[in-house]
Amino acid sequence: MDYQQILENIYQEIKPYTSVGQQADYIPALAKINPDQFGMCIHTIQGETFKYGEATTNFSIQSISKVFSLAMCLSLEGDSLWKRVGKEPSGTAFNSLVQLEAEKGIPRNPFINAGAIVMTDILLNHLKHPEEEYLRFVRAVSGNSQTNYNKEVAMSERENGYLNASIANLLKYHRNIDNDIERVLRFYFLQCSIEMSCYDLSQAFLPFANHKQTFSFEGITLTASQVKRINAIMQTCGFYDEAGEFSYLVGLPGKSGVGGGIAAVYPQRYSVAVWSPRLNRKGNSVMGIKALELLTTQTQESIF
Ligand code: DON
């Protein structure tokens, strides 16, 4: 498969979408970036790499970090995680409060904000030095020791994070948060602020594409069955109220972030990351979704 040629073809086809959508501005630090950027990278499980555009430019991974949090929680907490978080698609926005109230503080899944805030609380219960250990894991899985938090982005989100603060309060009211709310939010926003490039992100998702190989990074180990299940949750919940549409158009497990990144896997074949900051109304990258749709269409490779 000539993935390099396919990446070039994809870019030619998605060019008309260059100025469609807007970058996230509810986090002021993210509103400042140039929205007219596009990068894409594929890593195959045979060890090949294919890059296009701004594939080595760092961006804010935001909710894509929720996949790393889930990997850590499943390793550290095991199946008792599912007593505190569900695994059903929400069909609602990533920051919705409505369902959380109706369902008495049990978030639908780990990838909506409420679910990730509960996972953050679980990580705080397990880790002695949570911020350091989280970063150490992400650095190991991406193979880049320079990967870091962006404290300015984290602070900018904290200063404006009224909705996430409401979610955390509602969770605490329902006794689904053990730690101090402020402590939980601070760590949650830091996770979201991690910066990576498409190259690093696709590298970091390769172990999720390769579930037949042992997953073990910095003491975080997952069985093949756990990796398979993380993929299942990406497939059903990775795009919030657009998960059905992403499944329909692309047909790969994946996860988006409001920084404009999307990471996805084709199990036993490749991982892919794409980034373009302009988002649709559901908070997912316009060109990112289009590029992945073309990738699975042109290669005729998808899980379906
Ligand atoms: O908590 C938030 O709202 C952001 N830090 C992350 C949201 C996000 O990336 C949703 N993804 N599309």
Boltz pocket constraint, residues with backbone or C-beta under 6 A from the ligand:
constraints:
  - pocket:
      binder: B
      contacts: [[A, 61], [A, 62], [A, 63], [A, 64], [A, 94], [A, 95], [A, 113], [A, 157], [A, 164], [A, 189], [A, 192], [A, 256], [A, 257], [A, 258], [A, 259], [A, 282], [A, 283], [A, 284]]
      max_distance: 6.0
